[in-house]
Amino acid sequence: MLSSLASFRSRSLARWCLVGGLAAVLPACSKGGAGDTASCRKLSDPLPGGPMNDRPIARSLYAELRSPGGSYTTVPLEGIGGSYSGSKQLTKCEERGQYTVERIVLVNAKQELVAVANRIGGSAAFKIDYSNGQTTSIAGTSVANYYTDYGTAATSGAVTLLTVAPSTPQVRQGERMTVSVALQGDECGLKQSQWWLATASGQVIGTPQVVSAGSGSVGISVPPELAPGTYFVEGRVDTKNGQSFDVKRRNAADTIYQLYDRKSGIYTATTYPVSKVEVVANPDADRTAPQAVQMDATPSRVERCQQVNLSLKLSDERALPTMQTVKVWLGPDGGMLTSVELTGGETLYGSLTLPLDAPGGVWYAYPDLIRDAAGNEARSSFSGGKFSLSGMGIGTPKPVQAATFIVPSEMAKLDGGTVVSDLGVGQPDLMAAFPAVLSELKVQPAAITRDGDSVTIRVTWVDASGSLK
């Protein structure tokens, strides 16, 4: 019976595109669940943009360390008899923040794969998949020390402010201006900068606009309802190693910008004068938020691992942006179960590959927040299969039918009609002994406060089969 189950499980896994087990490379989903390996994910998986549990597994002793930004580093482990350790040096240009162990790979003395332990979501627990099909998990104090915090102080000269130049000293309500910025970083480099208008007291006006790599130009929209008066260009700079500096005035009377290190609370004076902008009244400004005209989803029936295409048509009394990105919520009965981004101008488009563990039912999709060219915002509310957009100048929001599609209650059938309900977990023989048992994971030290120090990962397995190195 067990051999038949193992055979069925291996054949089933080969036909599906995402598992949490030991498969290194799997083929794409079969027809009826079309999609590729990378895009067919579970709702419980990390969001797209970083490696997931289906990334390839090397046949060696190692642990994977995840950086605060989501990149993975392999740390080789050395040792004997089930006790292994390895280290990684954290240099000046490494990201600041929390480094976590996400995966531990165990091989035996013959370099044969024995087990893989993957951290479960954001928890202090690990799911262990064995090469013989067994599965178990471990949590508690034995694996609680799975991370270290890297938080050295910002270095002098990490950011130099060269230019903050608005295109005009005066701008009308509801209009847009350009701000040119120039920054210089140290050898670690700059990731990005963000810029906005601020009140005399430092309150942020509108949505911060991003400049990739720090230097360049950015368009800032002046809200049509912003009171006429004097405002200031302020911003924030993020370095590639995870440090952040606000470009601001220390107090309302300052005429020279200062860089504020958020972590240490230290201000560093610059030589560049504060840029002011005078906002003047504009009776002709667009003061009405945009509205939705129509939203659609195709196809009308979507299998798991199949792509659903979404479109959203907008209208505005003046003008819409030539391009914007809108977050759209999706879920059965309008629940905000997952999301996808749509991009475009008057009509926005996007698509989502339905997660492997998506619940069945009638799914609805509707936007979160949209903007017009003047910066007026409209936020939606959902009820009874329709959504309404509320915002400035909208007296009675008009309900619009949400995009709708059906997800079948059962997954696509495999191998002569058998329904696979959980493709990532095998049915272990609960009476069988595991070949090795993970008894301890320890990351030391718990915090690193000096550049160049190393994080050490120690792993202990109980060698139940006597096969480990």
N, C-alpha and C positions, 0 to 999 in steps of 0.2 A: 504493500500500500504506500509506504513512504517513498520507495523508488519511483512509483508511478506519479506521485505528487511532485517529486523533484523533477522528473522528466517533463511533466506538464508545465511546471513553473518556468523551466528554462526555455521551452518552446514559446510560452506566452511572453516572456520578457524580450525575446528576440524580435517580437512583432510590435513592441510598443516603444515610444521614443523617450520616455523618461522614467528612471528608476532611482531609488535611493540606495541601491546595493552596490555590487562590485563590478558591474559591467563598465568597461573603459570606453568602448565605442559601440553604439547601437545604431541600427538602421532607422530610417525615417518611419513614421507611422504608416500603417496600411490604409487602403482606401476606406473611406468612411470616417477616418480620423486623420485627414491629410494635414501635413505639417512637417517641419524638419526637427532634428534632434534638439537644436539649441532653443527653439521657440516653444516647444511643448513642455510646459512647466506645471507645477502644482500651485494652488493658491497659497500653500504654506511655505513655498520656496522663496528665497530672496528675490527682490525685484530684478528685472533684466538690467544688465550692465556689469555684472560681475560673475565669476565662475560659480557654478552650483555643484551639487553632489554628483553630477554625471561627468565631471571633468576627468580626464584620463588618470589612471593609477599606475605608478611605476612599481616594479617589483624590487623594492629595497626598503630598508628601515628608514622612515622619515616622518616628520610632522609638518603640517602646513600652518604657517602663521599668517593671519590676516591683518593688514594694516588698517588704520582708521578710515582710509579712503576706499577700501575694498579690494586692494591688490593682494595677491597671495605669494608668499615666499616659502620655498622648500627648505627645511632645516634637516640635514642628514643626522641620523642618530647612530651612535656607536655604543657598544657594550656587549654583555654576555649573560646568558642564563635568564633572559627576560627583563633585565635592568639596563635601560638605554638612556642616553642623554645627548644633547646637541645644543649649540649656541649660535646666536646671531648678534653681531655688533650693530648698534643703533648709532649712526653717525650724525653729524650736524645737519645734513640735508635730508634725513629721514623725516617722515610725517610725525607731528606731535599728536598724541592721543593714545587710545587704548589698542593694544595688540593682543589678539586672541588666537588660541589654538583651535582650528576648525576641523582638522583631520589628523588621524594617527594611522599609519600603515604598518602592519606587522607581517614579516616574512620569516620562514624557517631557515635552518642552516643550509638548505639546498636552494635558497632564493625563490622558494615557492610561496605564493600569496596565502596567508593564513586568515587574516581579518583586517577590516577597515572600520575605524571608529569615526563617525561624523557627528559634530556637535548639532544638537537639535535646536533649530531656530535660534532665538536669542537667549536660550536657557543655559543653566549650568548642568547639562545632561548630555550624554553621548549615546547614539544608536550604533551598535556593533553588528556588522554583517560579516559572516564567516564564509569562506570559499566553499564549504560543504552545504551551504543553504541555510544554516542556522542563523538566528537573529536574537539579539538580546539588547538590553540597554543598561546604563549605569548613571547614577546621579548621587548627590550628597557630598560629604566632606572629602571623599577620596579624589574627586575631580573638580572641586570648587576653585582651586587655584589654577585656572586655565588662561589667565591673562596677566599682562603687566601694563602699567600706565607710563608713557614716555612724555615727560613734561618739563623740559629745560626752559630756562628763561630766554626771552628774545634777545638776540645779539644786536649790539650797536651797529648801525649801518645796514641792517637787513633790508630797509626800504629808504630810498631817497626821493623826496618829492621835487620834481623839476618844473611842472606846469599844470595849472588848473585854469583854463581859459574859456569862459562862456562866449558864444558867438555874438551876443548882444548884451548891453548893460540893462536893457529894458525889454520886457515881453508882456504881451496882453494875456488876459485870462483866456484859457482854452486853446492857446497856441503852443507851439513846440519850439524849443531852442536846442542848439548843439553845444556840447561842452567837450573841449579837447583836453586830454590829460597826458602827461608824460611822467613816467616813474622809472626808477632804476633799482634793481635788487642786487643782492650779493650773489656769490657763486651758486647758490641754491636756486635762484630764479623766482619769478612771480607767477602765480597761478591765474589771478584775475583781480579786477577792481570793480567796485560798485559805486554809483554816484546818484545823488538826489538833491532836491532843494530842502532846506531846513529853516525853521523859524529862528528868531533871535534866541529862544530858549533851547534850541537843538532838536525840536520835534521834527521827525521825518515827514515830508510831504510827498504823497503819491507812492509809486512803486519804484524801488531802486533799479537802475539800469546797469547792465554788466558789460565790462570791457574785457575781452579775453586777453590773457597774458599781461594785463595791467595797463598798458599804454594804448592810446588810440582816441577815438571820439565816440560819443554816445548822445542819443537824442532824449531829452527830458521833456515830458508833457506837463504843462501847467494846468492843474484842474480848473475848470471853468468857474467853480464856486469858491476858489481861493481868494481870500480877502486881499485887496490891493495893499501893497506895502513893500518893505525891504526884506529880501530873503537871501540865504547864503548857500553856496554850493559846498556840500560836504560828501564824504564817502568812506569807503573801507577797502583796504588792500589785503589780499590773502596770498601768502607765499606758498611755494610748492612743498615746503616742509611743515605746513599746517599752522603757521603763525598768522595772526590777524592784527591789523593796525587800523584804527579809525583815523581818518583825516578830518580834523574838526577844530573848533575853538574850545579852549579850556574853559573860558567863560564868555559872556556876551560882549565884553569890551575888547576881546582879543582882536588884533589886526593881522596877526601872523598865524598860519596854520600850525598845529601840533599833531604829532603822531602818538596815538594812545594805544598802548599794549593792553589788550583786554585781560590777559592772564595775570600780569604783574600789577596792573593799575598805574603804570608809570607813563608820564607824558614826556615826549622828546620834542623840543622846539625845532622848527624848520626855518628856512629863510624866505619862504614864499608867502606873499600877502594873501589874505582872505579874499575870495571872489564874491562880490555882491551882485544881486540881480533885483531890479525894481519891477514888480508886477503891477500893471495898471489895469483899470477897469475896461471891460469889453462887453458892451450891451448886446453885441451880435454873436457872442460865443454860443457854441452848441452846448445846451444844458439838458439834453434828453438822452438817456441811456439807450443802447441798441436793443433790438428785439429778435427773437427767433421766428422764422417763417415755417420751416419744415425740418424734420429729422428722420432719417431712414437707416435701416439695417438690412443687409443682404448677406447670405440667403436668409430665408425666414425660419429655417430649421438648421441648427448648428450642432454637429457632433463634437465631442471632446477632442482636442488637438486639431480641430478644423478652424479656419480663419473666418471671422465675421468682419464685414466691411461697413463702416459707419460714415455718414455724411450729415452735415449740419448747415442749413442755409440761414443767413442773417440779413437783417435790414437795419437802416439807420436814417434819420431825417436829414443828416448832412453827409457823413462819409465814414466808411469803415477802414481799418488799417489794411494796407496791401498784403500784410502777412501777420498773423498772430497764432499763438498756440493756446488751445483751450483744453482743459482737463475735463474728461467725460467719465461719469460714474456708471457702473454696470452691476447688475445683480438681479436675482429672482425677486419679483414683486417690488422692484424699485430699490432693493437694499443696496447699500454702497459696499459691495463685496470686493470689487476690484476696479481699476481705472485704466484709461488709455488716453493718449493725447492726440487731438486733431489739429491740423494746421491748414491755413489758407486765408483768403480774404473774405469775399462775400459768401463763398461756400468753402467749408472746411472738410477735410477728409482724413481718415485714419483707419487702422485695422487692429484687431486683437486675435491672437490664437487662443481659443478657449482652453483654460487650464484642464489638466488631466482629471482632477477631482472636483470639477464644477458640479454643483447640485443641479438636478433637473427642475424644470418648470418654465414659466414664462419670464423671460429676462427683459428688462427695460434699460435703456441707455439715455442719459440726459446730461447736459453741460453743468459745470460747477459755476463758472464765472466768465463773462465775456466783456470785451471793451470795444468802444468805437475809437475813431482816429483822434478825437479830442481827449480821450482818457476817461470818459464816463463809463462807469461799471454797472453791470446788471448781474445779479446773483439769482440762481434758480431755486425753486422749491418744488418738490414732487408730491403728487397725490392722484390716486385713481388712474394711473397709466398716463398722466399728462404732467407737464412741468410748466411753470410760469416764471418769467424773469422780472424781477423788481429792481428799480433803480431810480435815479434822479429824473424827474419829468414824466414818469410813467404813473398815470393816475390809477387805472385799473388794468393790471397785467392780463394779457391774453393767454389762456391755456393752449399749449401746443402738444400734440400727440408725441410721446416719447418714442424713440426707435425701439422696435419690438422684435424679438425672435424667440423661438422655442428650443430649449435644450431637453432632449429625451430623458426620461426618468432612469433608464438603464444605459450602461455603456454599450458600445458596439460589441457584438458577439464574435468570439474567436473559436477556431478549432471545433467545428461541428455544433455550435450553439452554446458553448459554455460561456457564462458571463464572468469576467474577472473583476472583482469588486475592489481589490487592493493590490495594485501592480507592483508596489515598491517593497512589500514585506512578504517574505515566505512564511510557511507554516512550519516552525521548528519542531523537532522531536523533543518535547519537554523532558523526557526521561534520559536523553543522551547527554553526555558530558561534553563541555566545550573544549576544544583543543588547547585554548589558552584563555585566561580570564584577565581583563584589565583591572588591576587592583589600585593603581594610583597614577595620577597625572599632577605634576607640580611645575608651575612656571615661576622662576625666581630671577630677580627680586620682584616684589609686588609693584614697585614704582622705580623708575629710572629718572634721575634728576641731573645727570652729567653726560654731556655729549661724548660718544665713543665707548660708553659702557655697553655690556652685552646682556641680552636676555637668554637664560638657560632653560631648556625644556627637559624635564626628567619624566620618563615613563616606565612603569613597572607592570609586567604581565606575569601571571602565574602559569608556568609551563606545565599544563596538565598532561600533555601528550609526550613530553620529553623530546620535542623536535626542534626547539628554538636554538638559535645561535648562542 
